[in-house]
Amino acid sequence: MRDNKKARSLGLVLRGLLLMIAVMMVVSGCGTSQAASIRTTKLQEKSPAHAKQNVPVAIKYSSAAQQPNTPQVSPTPAVASKDNESRKMVYLTFDDGPSPVTAKVLDILKSEGVKATFFVLGNGAKSHPEVISKIWEQGHAIGNHSYDHNYHELYSGFTRFWNQIKKTEEIIRGITGTRPQLIRAPGGTFGHFDDTYFYLLKQAGYLVTDWTVDSGDSKRRGVPAAEIIKEAVPNTTSSRVVLLIHDGGGHAESAKALPEIIARYKAAGYTFGLLDNQVKPVQFRVSSSSAGSEAAKPSAAWIASNITTNSALFEVGKPLILEVGKQETKLKPGEYRIEQGQYMVPMRAVIERLGGKANWEAGIRSGKATLNGRSFLADVENKELVFNGVNGEVSVRKGKVEMIGGVIWVSLRDLLEIVEHPPLSTNVTSEERRVKAD
């Protein structure tokens, strides 16, 4: 009986042990599951709600104008080119100003939020520099339309056309500080330009541009606004329009027509642009009567002296800083040249910016300048500088003295030495060129 009791006791102990082991396994399994659940919950709390990082999706990009926060893929150059070509562009261009009409045109353009290109005459710019300044300050482009619009003068030979262009260029540069690279021939190039005009102007760095649509505002005196509007917007299917309008004297009706012209192009989905060296110019073909013209072609020597060096005026480069005594001035790229290691500068511009005076003496074909109490003459014909020496005697210095487009260019070193500011040092950095003088 004792043995039976012992066996039952042992059985109870074994069952108890088995029960304890089972309980512990269950408890252990439940704990592992709960910990995993907690870790998963915390990980989800820290991760972004949209994080499905490993699922590949096709991303579609739409216009930033529609969805400002949507990233865009930069198109390849070929795609960008197609986009530019498909966009409808209109370039408003005004000829023959400045005049009182120009002020009205500027007010309309400002109120409409539109930019335009003005091809101005040199004599008008000289008489109304404040209008040129206003055109420039409002962010419009300025082109060169010759000095006086005299057809006989301009088209009797290239050098005469060139002289008017350079004369006007210097007037505009004097007002805005920038040389106009755009040229529009009075009356357009057709029937006026031969191959010589086109070739030499291109070699000199200029862009000659005509037009695709003529507003007809100059075909007779007093063309009414309604007729100008009709001619200025003949259709709205062209992808590119270069519109000719006039803002010279007597064109009040053109200004009157302008708001409606702008409204029609806007309604047709056009963007208004400015002509510059990034826009391919419109050029009329050479007429058969002009193609073989041999009228007054310039000599090889003249071309070498004027055309070859002119393109450098439009090259992007470093400014030239002149530190002369207590004065300092800056010549922008294009306002100076480098020839055979020498700086060539426009005499009058440098003298006046340094506080001196300069003027043209027509009777002796020389430029007269005074700076630092010293006076000298720049003799264009004899290519020499004439000045009083230390003891008062007249001295002559042969050097680089040349007239280009009505502007006298001289060697900077010669100029500074004559006015007793000899150069002390020259320096060139990645940002500028600098000449320091005594």
C-alpha positions in Angstrom: 0.0 0.0 0.0 2.9 2.2 0.8 4.2 1.4 -2.7 0.9 2.5 -4.3 0.9 5.8 -2.5 4.5 6.4 -3.5 3.6 5.7 -7.2 0.6 8.1 -7.1 2.8 10.8 -5.5 5.4 10.4 -8.2 2.7 10.6 -10.9 1.3 13.8 -9.5 4.8 15.3 -9.4 5.5 14.3 -13.0 2.1 15.7 -14.2 2.8 18.9 -12.2 6.2 19.3 -13.9 4.7 18.7 -17.3 2.0 21.3 -16.6 4.5 23.9 -15.5 6.6 23.3 -18.6 3.5 23.7 -20.8 2.5 26.9 -19.1 6.0 28.4 -19.4 6.1 27.6 -23.1 2.7 29.3 -23.7 3.7 32.3 -21.6 7.1 32.5 -23.4 5.3 32.3 -26.9 2.8 35.0 -25.9 5.7 37.3 -24.7 7.6 36.9 -28.0 4.5 37.7 -30.0 3.7 40.8 -27.9 7.3 42.2 -28.1 7.3 41.7 -31.9 3.9 43.5 -32.0 5.3 46.4 -29.9 8.4 46.8 -32.1 6.3 46.7 -35.3 4.0 49.4 -33.9 6.9 51.7 -32.9 8.5 51.3 -36.3 5.2 52.2 -38.0 5.0 55.3 -35.8 8.5 56.5 -36.9 8.1 55.7 -40.6 6.3 58.2 -43.0 2.7 57.3 -43.6 3.4 57.2 -47.4 6.6 55.0 -47.1 6.2 52.1 -49.6 9.8 52.6 -50.6 10.5 49.3 -52.3 7.5 49.4 -54.6 8.5 50.6 -58.1 6.0 53.1 -59.6 5.8 55.1 -62.8 6.2 58.8 -62.0 4.4 61.3 -64.2 5.5 64.9 -64.3 3.2 67.7 -65.1 3.5 71.4 -65.6 4.8 73.4 -62.6 2.1 76.0 -63.3 -0.5 73.4 -62.6 1.2 71.7 -59.7 3.9 74.0 -58.2 5.3 71.3 -55.9 5.6 68.6 -58.4 9.3 68.0 -59.5 10.0 68.3 -63.2 12.6 66.5 -65.3 14.8 68.9 -67.2 14.3 68.2 -70.9 17.2 67.4 -73.2 18.4 70.2 -75.4 16.5 68.7 -78.3 13.2 68.8 -76.3 13.9 72.3 -75.1 14.5 73.5 -78.7 11.2 72.0 -79.8 9.4 73.7 -76.9 10.8 77.1 -77.9 9.9 76.5 -81.5 6.3 75.5 -80.7 5.7 78.6 -78.5 4.1 81.4 -80.4 6.2 84.6 -80.1 5.7 88.1 -81.3 8.4 90.8 -81.3 7.1 94.4 -81.3 9.7 96.6 -83.1 9.5 100.3 -83.4 11.4 102.4 -86.0 12.4 106.0 -86.4 12.2 107.3 -82.8 12.6 108.8 -80.4 9.8 111.4 -80.7 6.9 112.6 -78.7 5.1 109.5 -79.9 7.7 107.3 -78.2 6.6 108.5 -74.8 3.0 107.4 -75.5 4.2 104.1 -76.7 6.3 103.5 -73.5 3.3 104.3 -71.3 1.1 101.8 -73.2 3.8 99.1 -73.0 4.2 99.6 -69.3 0.5 99.4 -68.6 0.2 96.2 -70.7 3.3 94.6 -69.2 4.9 94.1 -72.6 8.5 94.6 -73.8 9.6 95.8 -77.2 12.6 96.6 -79.3 13.3 100.2 -80.4 15.4 100.9 -83.5 16.4 104.5 -82.9 17.9 107.2 -85.0 21.1 108.9 -83.9 20.0 112.4 -84.4 16.8 111.8 -82.4 18.8 110.1 -79.6 21.1 113.0 -79.5 18.2 115.5 -79.2 16.2 113.4 -76.7 18.6 111.4 -74.5 16.0 111.3 -71.8 13.7 109.2 -73.9 16.5 106.8 -74.7 17.2 106.5 -71.0 13.5 105.8 -70.3 13.5 103.1 -73.0 16.5 101.5 -71.4 15.4 101.9 -67.8 12.0 100.2 -68.6 13.9 97.1 -69.8 13.3 97.4 -73.6 15.9 96.6 -76.2 17.6 99.3 -78.3 18.7 98.8 -81.9 20.6 101.1 -84.4 18.5 102.6 -87.2 21.3 104.9 -88.7 21.8 108.5 -87.9 19.5 110.5 -90.1 17.6 107.9 -92.3 18.9 109.5 -95.5 18.6 106.8 -98.1 20.8 108.4 -100.7 23.6 108.8 -98.1 23.2 105.3 -96.6 23.0 103.3 -99.8 25.5 105.1 -102.0 28.3 103.0 -100.5 29.0 100.8 -97.5 31.5 103.2 -95.7 28.8 105.9 -95.6 26.3 103.5 -94.1 29.0 102.3 -91.6 29.8 105.9 -90.5 26.2 106.5 -89.6 25.9 103.3 -87.7 29.1 104.0 -85.7 28.0 107.6 -85.0 24.6 106.5 -83.7 26.3 103.6 -81.7 28.5 106.0 -79.8 25.5 108.3 -79.0 23.6 105.4 -77.6 26.6 104.1 -75.7 27.1 107.5 -74.2 23.5 107.4 -72.8 23.1 103.8 -71.8 26.7 102.6 -71.4 25.9 99.8 -73.9 26.6 99.4 -77.6 23.6 98.3 -79.7 24.4 95.2 -81.6 21.1 95.1 -83.5 20.8 97.0 -86.8 17.8 97.7 -88.9 18.3 99.3 -92.2 16.0 102.2 -93.0 13.5 100.9 -95.5 14.6 97.4 -94.9 17.5 95.6 -96.6 15.6 94.5 -99.7 16.6 96.7 -102.6 19.2 98.5 -100.4 21.7 95.9 -99.3 24.0 93.9 -101.5 26.2 91.0 -100.3 28.9 93.5 -99.2 26.6 95.1 -96.6 25.4 91.8 -95.2 28.9 90.2 -95.1 30.8 93.1 -93.6 28.3 93.9 -90.9 28.2 90.2 -89.9 32.0 90.2 -89.8 32.0 93.3 -87.6 29.8 91.6 -85.0 26.4 93.1 -85.9 23.0 91.5 -86.3 20.9 92.9 -89.1 17.2 92.2 -88.8 14.2 93.0 -91.0 10.6 92.0 -90.2 7.9 89.4 -91.0 4.8 91.6 -90.7 4.5 95.3 -91.6 1.8 97.3 -89.8 1.5 99.5 -92.9 1.6 102.6 -90.7 4.1 104.4 -93.0 2.8 103.5 -96.5 1.2 107.0 -96.6 0.6 109.9 -94.3 -2.1 109.6 -91.7 -2.9 105.9 -91.9 -5.8 105.4 -89.4 -5.5 103.2 -86.4 -8.2 100.8 -87.6 -6.2 100.1 -90.8 -3.0 99.7 -88.8 -4.6 97.1 -86.5 -5.8 95.1 -89.5 -2.4 95.1 -91.1 -0.5 94.4 -87.9 -2.5 91.3 -87.1 -3.2 89.7 -90.5 -3.5 86.2 -88.9 -2.7 84.5 -85.7 -1.3 81.2 -87.0 2.3 82.1 -87.4 4.6 80.8 -84.7 6.9 83.8 -84.9 6.0 87.4 -85.7 8.5 90.3 -86.0 6.1 93.3 -86.3 7.2 96.6 -87.8 5.6 99.7 -86.3 6.8 103.3 -86.2 7.2 105.7 -83.3 8.6 108.6 -85.2 7.0 112.0 -85.5 3.5 111.9 -87.2 2.7 108.4 -86.0 0.2 109.2 -83.3 -2.3 106.7 -84.9 0.3 103.9 -84.4 0.3 104.6 -80.7 -3.5 104.7 -80.7 -3.6 101.3 -82.4 -1.1 99.7 -80.1 -3.4 98.6 -77.2 -5.7 96.7 -79.6 -2.7 95.1 -81.4 -1.4 93.8 -78.1 -4.8 92.6 -77.0 -5.3 90.6 -80.2 -1.9 88.9 -79.9 -2.5 88.1 -76.3 -5.8 86.6 -77.0 -4.2 84.4 -79.6 -1.8 83.0 -77.1 1.4 84.8 -78.1 4.3 85.6 -75.8 6.0 89.0 -76.3 9.8 88.9 -76.7 12.8 91.1 -77.1 15.2 90.8 -80.0 18.8 90.1 -79.0 21.8 88.1 -80.1 20.1 84.9 -79.1 17.2 85.4 -81.5 17.8 84.4 -85.1 17.4 87.5 -87.2 14.9 87.9 -90.0 16.7 89.0 -93.2 15.3 89.8 -96.6 17.0 88.2 -99.6 19.3 90.3 -101.8 17.4 91.7 -104.7 18.6 90.9 -108.2 19.3 94.6 -108.8 21.5 94.8 -105.8 23.2 91.4 -106.0 25.9 92.5 -108.5 26.3 96.0 -107.2 29.9 97.2 -107.1 29.1 100.7 -105.8 31.9 102.1 -103.6 33.1 98.9 -102.0 35.6 99.6 -99.3 39.3 98.8 -99.7 41.1 95.9 -98.1 43.0 98.4 -95.9 39.8 100.0 -94.7 38.2 96.7 -93.9 41.3 95.6 -91.9 41.3 98.9 -90.0 37.5 99.0 -89.2 35.8 95.7 -89.6 38.3 93.2 -88.3 38.7 94.8 -84.9 35.1 95.8 -84.4 33.7 92.4 -83.5 35.8 92.5 -80.3 33.5 95.3 -79.0 30.8 92.7 -78.5 32.8 89.9 -77.0 32.1 89.0 -73.4 35.3 89.8 -71.4 36.7 91.5 -68.4 36.3 95.1 -67.5 39.3 97.4 -67.5 39.7 99.4 -64.3 41.7 102.6 -64.5 43.1 103.8 -61.2 44.6 107.2 -62.0 45.8 109.3 -59.1 42.7 109.6 -56.9 40.3 108.9 -59.7 39.0 105.5 -60.8 36.8 104.5 -63.7 35.8 101.4 -65.5 35.7 100.5 -69.1 33.3 97.7 -69.9 34.2 94.9 -72.3 33.8 96.4 -75.7 34.8 99.9 -74.5 38.5 99.1 -75.0 40.7 96.9 -77.3 44.0 95.2 -77.0 46.3 95.6 -79.9 49.9 94.3 -80.0 49.9 94.2 -76.2 48.6 97.8 -75.8 45.3 98.9 -74.4 43.5 101.1 -77.0 40.8 103.3 -75.5 38.2 105.9 -76.7 40.0 109.2 -75.8 37.0 111.4 -75.0 35.3 108.8 -72.8 38.4 108.2 -70.7 39.3 111.9 -70.4 35.7 112.9 -69.3 35.3 110.0 -66.9 38.6 111.0 -65.2 37.3 114.5 -64.7 38.8 116.2 -67.8 37.4 117.8 -70.9 37.5 116.8 -74.6 36.1 118.1 -77.9 36.5 117.7 -81.6 38.3 120.5 -83.5 36.9 120.2 -87.0 39.2 122.9 -88.5 42.3 120.8 -87.8 40.7 117.4 -87.7 42.0 116.7 -84.2 40.6 115.9 -80.8 41.5 118.3 -78.1 41.7 117.1 -74.5 42.6 118.5 -71.1 43.3 116.5 -67.9 45.3 117.3 -64.8 46.1 120.7 -66.2 47.7 119.2 -69.2 46.3 119.7 -72.8 47.1 117.8 -76.0 45.8 117.3 -79.5 45.1 113.9 -81.1 45.9 114.5 -84.8 43.9 111.9 -86.7 45.3 112.5 -90.1 48.9 112.4 -89.1 48.3 109.8 -86.4 50.2 111.7 -83.7 49.7 113.3 -80.3 50.8 116.9 -80.0 51.5 118.4 -76.5 53.6 120.9 -74.6 56.7 119.4 -73.0 58.1 120.0 -69.5 59.8 123.2 -70.6 56.9 124.4 -72.6 58.2 123.3 -76.0 55.9 121.6 -78.4 56.4 117.9 -78.5 55.0 115.3 -81.0 54.6 111.7 -80.2 53.9 109.3 -83.0 51.6 106.6 -81.9 48.3 104.8 -82.3 45.7 107.5 -83.1 42.7 106.4 -85.2 39.2 107.5 -85.9 36.6 104.7 -85.8 33.0 105.7 -86.4 33.5 109.3 -85.3 35.4 108.3 -82.1 39.1 108.9 -81.6 41.0 105.9 -80.2 44.4 106.3 -78.6 47.0 104.2 -76.8 46.2 104.3 -73.0 49.9 104.4 -72.2 50.5 107.4 -74.4 47.4 109.2 -73.0 48.5 108.7 -69.4 52.1 109.6 -69.9 51.2 112.9 -71.7 48.9 114.0 -68.9 51.7 113.1 -66.4 50.0 110.1 -64.9 52.5 107.4 -66.1 51.3 103.8 -65.5 52.9 102.2 -62.5 51.4 98.7 -62.8 49.1 96.4 -64.7 47.3 93.4 -63.3 44.9 90.8 -64.7 42.7 88.6 -62.5 39.9 86.2 -63.2 37.5 89.2 -62.6 39.1 92.2 -64.1 42.0 94.0 -65.8 43.5 96.9 -63.8 45.9 99.7 -64.7 47.3 101.8 -61.8 48.8 105.1 -62.7 50.7 107.7 -60.7 
